[in-house]
Amino acid sequence: MLAAGLGTRLRPLTERMPKPLLPVTGVPLLGHTLVQLAAVGCEAVAINLHHLGDQIRAFYGDGVPGLPITWSEEPELLGTLGACGKLRDFFAPADLVLLINGDSLCRWPLASLLRRHRSGGAAATLLLASRPAPAAFGGGVGIDATGRVVSFWPGDPPRGEVAVRHVFAGAHVFAPGLLAGVAAQPADIVRQLYVPRLDAGETLQTVVTARRWHDLGTPQRYLEAVVEAAGSGWIAPDATVDAGAQVRRSAVEAGAHVEAGARVERSVLLPGARVGAGSVVREAIVGFGAEISPGSRVERCLVMSDSEGGMRNL
């Protein structure tokens, strides 16, 4: 799992907590994927670390039930391919490697991805999401009518007819041998590994999913992902919602408090957040320990404590 990013676009949320640990209905983002990896039969997982990586390591320790974790520290960011190069010895005994972005939330169709790869004979098999608009994610990956990758982005000369473009969903599978000769130095897996393979005539296959997939790269996308996960509403066992307060389609995380008469709609209250009596909070993120004054109206905002920058629009 790739978890070494800086989380720059999510600041200030990621200034005190790394993106993979941001809570989604009481579970760190990373944890949602770890559970699914264990369920599909993964024997071990390696996680690369950089920004606030000590927090991730302290939270998960040696692993989760049925899934031991190997930690890969990156004093210098190595990119998606360099991170794999550093872990070549870890991957070597495996039949297949699943590489997954640690900043994505999805009910991953991992079993389908593995089946497709085992039956397809491709160098790698990538997961694509059909719901998101490709224009919002660099234009999308171009595939032909059989699902074979022919172009990685608009402007990348196609190696066949592009039937449709979908968004890369941050999961791929390949045999460890694909990493032969890959070094532990900064490199991108698409530009330095996949594109040369396509140019050499090799096949990269895909699985296209219509399941909900979220890239939590910005506060707005984080909010959208959590609101969907919360359903009609989710309240942590040790959060408090006073009588007469309303929480709808929102997540109220550990230690947060919603006072009497307040309304919280399509929002996220992070641990320790407080919404004052009679306030209205709609489509907003209230940050760690941040407070909304009684009688306030907050809409489409990210609210942090005063020491962390106060309020800004989403």
Secondary structure, DSSP 8 states (H G I E B T S, - for coil): -B-----GGGTTGGGTS-GGGSEETTEEHHHHHHHHHHHTT---EEEEE-TTHHHHHHHHTTEETTEEEEEEE-SS--HHHHHHHHTHHHHTT-S-EEEEBTTEEE---HHHHHHHHHHH--SEEEEEESSS-GGGGTT-EEE-TTS-EEESSTTS--SS---EEEEEEEEEEE-GGGGTT--SSS--HIIIIIHHHHHTT--EEEEEE-S-EEE--SHHHHHHHHHHHHTT-EE-TT-EE-TT-EEES-EE-TT-EE-TT-EEES-EE-TT-EE-TT-EEES-EE-TT-EE-TT-EEESEEE--GGGT-EEE-
